[in-house]
Amino acid sequence: MSGAATVKGIFTLGNGSPLAGATITLTPVDEALPADGSTITPTTVGTATTAADGSWSFTLPSTLPSNLQTYADNNGGVLSLEAAFYGQAPDGTLLTGSDYVDAGVATGAATTEGSAAARAEATDTVAIHPDTDETQVTPADSTLVDSADTPSDTAMSTWQSADGTSAPTFNPDVVDGVDYSAVKPKIGVPVCVPSKHVIKQHDYYTSVGEAHAYYDTTAAFEYNNTLSSTWGVATSVDGEHWSITGKVSRKNSTGHAVGFANQGPYWAKRFQIPVEYQDVDHKVVCPGQKDTHSYSILPVKYDIPAGGAVARYGADVRNKDGVASYRNSNPSYRAVLGKKQYVTLTSGTSITIGYAAKVFGVTISLDTEYGTSHFQKITAGSGISEHDIWGAKGKISGNPGVIYSY
């Protein structure tokens, strides 16, 4: 990878039509937020203007300011940014939207797995919605969501309630009977001023991968030295209903390796690590209007709670293995593992874990980028029957995501 990093996205109105001519402001996700809840005004990295189709892009300078370079260096060569729009409807109502994007700033011989993955991320499309919440909402604590009934390829709900359940009837564009889905914000009005602070932070065990061992095989999984995963960021304009808006990479050091080995046969589980999350209040002050609040839930770092486990097992996912799953798999994804042989998945991105954790009541999704330090391994024994394996989303020699077995 070479050249300055570019981030981009698309903003729309609530009804999906393009948001044209709007100013998008980029701020660093990793700018420190005081633990005591003090408010800061985010540092502006740059701005972009949306085109007629709602698209925007911003190219970072080849040489970053020292503070931004430090954020990137501490995050495996990835600078995570929030791209936000704040505008007013003709009646003064705040219309807002946030995307989360990653810039892979490590280039040339100094490039990293994280930087390369960031440059390959797909473009997000984000809709703006009215924000009328005048009172800060404090989230409740919650426990991990981890059930074999929610397989790793389960899609996230577009909207969920604060208890993590699906909210299919929620319409974020209707406030007090007024539908703002087609309302275009005023362009060129006095700028709204954002600030943010941490409402609450807490550690939650989060599923970062899984490994499978069926007939006469053993499984291993290792998550080594860095948080090499990309989280879906949950955002809300009312603190009651949430959606996953964009993704943010966490590549900071864990300080050590965790994992498991030689588990099986007929064994398959997810693997969880403790991660510190923050519920962040985004306060916006617009001229002549009341202050409003919106929210985001962000992963911060690997953090073992006092007296807590360095890692632990998650859901039993043996239902993804066996003869029925094998027969339902894509034949082109299948392979045979010889006796006393093993195969290790050390490249590509894992299949999305749609229900990786329940954080402050909100269900969070996650992808893990496999590399030489993060891998899934399956080893065959000397049994008479053939050892069949297959990829969840691709060939074993490509990007299978997860290796299943039979």
C-alpha positions in Angstrom: 0.0 0.0 0.0 1.3 3.5 -0.8 0.0 7.0 -1.0 -2.0 9.2 1.3 -5.0 7.6 2.9 -8.5 8.6 1.7 -11.7 8.1 3.6 -15.1 8.4 2.0 -18.8 7.7 2.5 -22.4 8.6 1.4 -24.9 10.6 3.3 -28.7 10.6 2.5 -31.9 12.0 3.8 -34.1 9.7 5.9 -35.9 8.6 2.7 -32.7 7.6 1.0 -32.4 10.6 -1.4 -29.0 12.2 -1.6 -27.8 14.8 0.9 -26.1 17.2 -1.4 -23.9 20.2 -0.7 -23.6 19.4 3.0 -20.4 19.9 5.1 -19.1 16.7 6.8 -16.7 17.2 9.7 -14.1 14.6 10.6 -12.8 14.2 14.1 -10.5 11.5 15.7 -12.2 8.7 17.5 -9.2 8.1 19.7 -9.0 11.6 21.1 -8.9 11.0 24.9 -12.2 11.6 26.7 -11.7 12.4 30.4 -12.6 9.5 32.7 -14.4 11.9 35.1 -17.0 12.7 32.4 -15.6 16.2 31.5 -16.7 17.6 28.2 -14.4 18.2 25.3 -14.8 19.9 21.9 -13.6 17.4 19.3 -10.5 18.3 17.2 -11.4 18.9 13.6 -9.2 16.8 11.3 -10.8 18.2 8.1 -14.1 18.8 6.3 -15.6 17.5 3.1 -18.6 18.6 1.0 -21.1 16.0 -0.3 -21.6 15.8 -4.0 -24.9 15.7 -5.8 -25.2 12.0 -5.1 -24.5 12.4 -1.4 -20.9 11.0 -1.6 -18.0 12.6 0.1 -14.3 11.9 0.4 -11.3 13.3 2.3 -7.6 12.7 1.7 -5.4 13.0 4.7 -2.1 14.7 4.4 0.9 12.4 3.8 2.5 13.7 7.0 0.0 13.7 9.8 0.0 16.1 12.7 1.8 14.6 15.6 -1.3 13.9 17.7 -3.0 12.1 14.8 0.1 10.1 14.1 0.2 9.0 17.7 -3.4 7.8 17.6 -2.6 5.8 14.4 0.6 4.4 15.8 -1.2 3.2 18.9 -3.9 1.6 16.8 -1.8 -0.5 14.4 -1.4 2.1 11.7 -5.1 2.9 11.6 -6.6 6.4 12.2 -10.3 5.9 13.2 -12.5 9.0 12.4 -16.0 10.0 13.0 -17.6 11.8 10.0 -20.5 13.8 11.2 -23.2 16.1 9.8 -25.1 18.7 11.8 -27.7 20.8 10.2 -31.1 22.4 10.8 -34.4 21.8 9.1 -36.4 24.9 8.1 -38.3 24.7 11.4 -35.0 24.7 13.3 -35.0 20.9 14.2 -31.5 19.4 14.3 -30.8 16.9 11.6 -27.8 14.8 12.2 -25.9 11.7 11.1 -22.6 10.0 11.9 -20.4 7.6 10.0 -17.3 5.9 11.4 -14.4 5.3 9.0 -10.9 4.0 9.2 -7.9 5.5 7.4 -5.0 3.1 6.8 -2.1 5.5 7.2 0.8 3.0 7.4 2.3 2.7 3.9 5.1 1.2 1.9 7.5 -1.0 3.8 5.9 0.2 7.1 2.4 -1.0 6.2 0.5 -3.2 8.6 -2.3 -5.8 8.4 -4.7 -3.3 10.0 -3.8 -0.5 7.6 -4.3 -2.7 4.6 -7.6 -3.9 5.9 -8.7 -0.3 6.5 -7.9 0.7 3.0 -10.1 -2.2 1.7 -13.2 -1.3 3.8 -16.4 -0.8 1.9 -18.1 2.6 1.7 -20.9 3.2 4.2 -24.2 4.9 3.4 -25.6 6.8 6.4 -29.0 8.6 6.7 -29.5 11.7 8.7 -32.3 11.8 11.3 -33.9 14.5 13.5 -32.4 14.8 17.0 -34.7 16.4 19.5 -33.5 14.7 22.7 -33.0 17.5 25.2 -32.1 15.4 28.3 -29.1 13.1 28.5 -30.0 9.4 28.8 -27.9 7.3 31.1 -27.6 3.6 29.9 -28.2 0.6 32.1 -25.5 -2.0 32.5 -26.0 -5.4 30.8 -24.5 -8.8 30.3 -23.1 -10.6 27.3 -25.4 -11.8 24.6 -24.0 -15.2 23.5 -26.4 -17.9 22.3 -26.0 -20.8 20.0 -29.4 -19.7 18.6 -27.6 -16.7 17.1 -25.0 -18.1 14.6 -22.0 -16.2 13.6 -23.5 -15.1 10.3 -26.8 -13.8 11.7 -27.5 -10.3 10.3 -28.0 -7.4 12.7 -31.4 -5.7 12.9 -31.6 -2.3 11.3 -33.0 -0.9 14.5 -33.0 -2.3 18.0 -34.4 -1.2 21.3 -32.2 -0.4 24.4 -32.6 -4.0 25.6 -31.0 -5.3 22.3 -34.3 -6.6 20.8 -35.3 -5.9 17.3 -37.4 -2.7 16.8 -38.7 -3.1 13.2 -41.6 -0.6 13.6 -39.4 2.2 14.9 -39.3 5.2 12.6 -36.5 7.6 13.4 -37.7 10.3 11.1 -41.1 11.0 12.8 -41.1 13.3 15.8 -44.3 14.5 17.3 -46.2 13.5 14.2 -43.9 15.4 11.8 -42.1 13.3 9.2 -38.6 14.6 8.5 -37.5 11.9 6.1 -37.8 14.1 3.0 -36.8 17.4 4.7 -33.7 19.0 3.4 -31.5 20.8 5.9 -30.6 24.4 5.4 -27.2 24.8 3.8 -24.9 27.6 4.9 -26.7 28.5 8.1 -24.6 29.3 11.3 -22.6 26.2 12.3 -23.8 24.0 15.1 -21.2 23.3 17.8 -20.7 19.7 19.0 -19.1 18.5 22.2 -18.9 15.1 23.8 -18.2 13.3 27.1 -18.3 9.8 28.5 -21.6 8.9 30.3 -20.5 5.5 31.4 -17.7 3.0 30.7 -17.6 -0.7 31.5 -15.9 -4.0 30.5 -17.9 -6.6 28.6 -16.7 -10.0 27.4 -16.9 -10.0 23.6 -16.8 -12.9 21.1 -13.8 -12.4 18.7 -13.7 -15.7 17.0 -14.6 -19.4 17.1 -13.0 -22.8 16.2 -14.5 -26.1 15.3 -13.6 -29.8 15.8 -16.0 -32.6 14.7 -15.1 -36.2 14.1 -11.5 -37.2 15.2 -10.2 -33.6 15.1 -9.0 -31.0 17.6 -9.5 -27.2 17.5 -7.3 -24.3 18.4 -7.8 -20.5 18.4 -5.4 -17.8 19.2 -5.8 -14.0 19.6 -2.3 -12.6 20.1 -0.8 -9.3 21.2 -3.2 -6.8 19.5 -6.9 -6.2 19.3 -7.2 -7.1 15.6 -10.9 -6.6 15.1 -13.4 -4.2 13.6 -16.5 -3.3 15.6 -19.8 -2.1 14.4 -20.5 1.2 16.1 -23.9 1.6 17.7 -25.5 5.1 17.4 -28.7 6.6 18.7 -30.5 9.9 18.5 -32.7 9.3 21.5 -30.9 6.8 23.7 -33.8 4.3 23.3 -33.3 3.0 19.7 -30.0 2.0 18.2 -28.5 1.1 14.8 -25.0 0.0 13.7 -23.5 3.0 11.9 -20.1 2.4 10.3 -17.2 0.5 11.8 -14.2 1.3 13.8 -10.9 -0.7 14.0 -9.2 -1.5 17.3 -5.6 -2.6 16.8 -4.1 -1.5 20.1 -1.9 -3.9 22.1 -3.4 -6.5 24.5 0.1 -7.2 25.9 -0.2 -10.9 25.6 -1.8 -13.8 23.7 -4.9 -15.7 24.8 -6.6 -18.7 23.2 -7.2 -22.4 23.4 -5.7 -25.6 21.9 -6.4 -29.3 21.5 -10.1 -29.1 22.1 -12.2 -31.9 20.7 -13.5 -34.0 19.1 -17.1 -33.0 18.7 -16.4 -29.5 20.1 -16.9 -26.0 18.8 -17.1 -22.8 20.8 -16.7 -19.1 20.4 -13.9 -17.3 22.3 -14.4 -14.1 24.3 -12.1 -11.4 25.6 -12.9 -8.5 28.0 -13.1 -5.2 26.2 -13.7 -1.7 27.7 -16.6 0.2 26.1 -17.7 3.7 26.4 -21.2 5.2 26.1 -20.5 8.7 24.7 -22.9 11.6 24.7 -22.7 13.9 21.7 -24.1 17.3 22.7 -24.9 19.8 19.9 -25.6 23.5 20.3 -27.3 25.2 17.4 -28.0 29.0 17.3 -31.4 29.8 18.6 -32.3 26.2 19.5 -32.3 24.0 22.6 -29.2 21.8 23.2 -29.7 18.2 22.0 -28.0 14.9 22.6 -27.2 11.8 20.5 -25.1 8.8 21.5 -22.5 6.3 20.4 -21.1 3.1 21.9 -17.4 2.5 21.2 -14.9 -0.1 22.0 -11.7 1.3 23.7 -9.2 -1.4 24.6 -8.6 -4.9 26.0 -9.2 -4.5 29.7 -9.4 -7.3 32.3 -11.8 -6.3 35.0 -10.7 -6.6 38.6 -10.7 -10.3 39.5 -12.0 -11.2 36.0 -10.9 -13.8 33.5 -8.2 -12.9 30.8 -10.6 -14.7 28.4 -13.4 -17.2 28.4 -15.4 -19.6 26.3 -18.6 -18.3 24.6 -21.5 -20.0 22.9 -21.5 -23.7 21.8 -21.6 -23.5 18.0 -21.4 -27.3 17.2 -24.6 -26.8 15.2 -22.5 -25.4 12.4 -20.6 -28.7 12.0 -21.6 -32.3 11.1 -23.3 -34.1 8.2 -26.3 -31.8 7.8 -24.3 -28.6 7.7 -21.8 -30.3 5.3 -24.5 -31.3 2.9 -25.9 -27.8 3.0 -22.5 -26.2 2.4 -21.3 -24.8 -0.9 -19.5 -27.7 -2.7 -16.8 -25.3 -4.0 -15.9 -24.4 -0.4 -15.2 -28.0 0.6 -11.8 -29.7 1.1 -10.3 -32.8 2.7 -7.9 -32.9 5.6 -5.6 -35.9 5.6 -4.8 -38.0 8.6 -2.5 -36.3 11.1 -2.6 -33.1 9.1 -3.7 -29.6 10.2 -4.8 -26.4 8.5 -4.6 -23.0 10.0 -6.6 -19.9 8.9 -4.2 -17.0 9.0 -5.5 -14.5 6.5 -8.6 -12.7 5.6 -11.5 -11.4 7.7 -13.6 -13.7 9.8 -17.3 -14.0 9.2 -19.1 -11.3 11.0 -20.2 -12.2 14.5 -23.5 -10.4 14.5 -24.1 -10.8 18.2 -20.6 -10.4 19.7 -21.6 -8.7 22.9 -24.5 -6.9 24.6 -23.1 -3.5 25.7 -25.2 -1.2 27.8 -28.2 -3.2 26.6 -27.2 -2.8 22.9 -26.1 -5.7 20.7 -22.8 -5.1 19.0 -21.3 -6.8 15.9 -17.7 -7.5 15.2 -15.2 -8.8 12.5 -11.8 -10.2 13.3 -8.9 -9.9 10.8 -6.9 -13.1 10.8 -3.1 -13.0 10.5 0.0 -14.8 11.7 -0.9 -13.7 15.3 -4.6 -14.4 15.1 -5.7 -17.8 13.8 -8.1 -20.7 13.8 -6.6 -24.2 13.5 -8.0 -27.6 13.0 -6.0 -30.9 13.3 -7.0 -34.3 12.1 -6.5 -37.5 13.9 -5.8 -41.0 12.4 -9.5 -42.1 12.2 -10.5 -44.3 9.3 -13.3 -42.0 8.0 -12.4 -39.0 5.8 -11.9 -35.6 7.5 -14.1 -33.1 5.6 -13.8 -29.4 6.2 -15.3 -26.3 4.5 -15.3 -22.6 4.6 -18.2 -20.5 5.9 -18.0 -17.9 3.2 -15.3 -19.0 0.8 -12.7 -21.6 -0.2 -10.2 -22.8 2.4 -7.5 -21.5 0.1 -9.2 -18.1 -0.1 -11.1 -16.2 2.6 -13.2 -18.9 4.4 -14.0 -16.7 7.4 -14.5 -19.8 9.6 -13.5 -23.4 9.0 -16.2 -26.0 9.8 -15.7 -29.7 10.0 -17.3 -33.1 9.6 
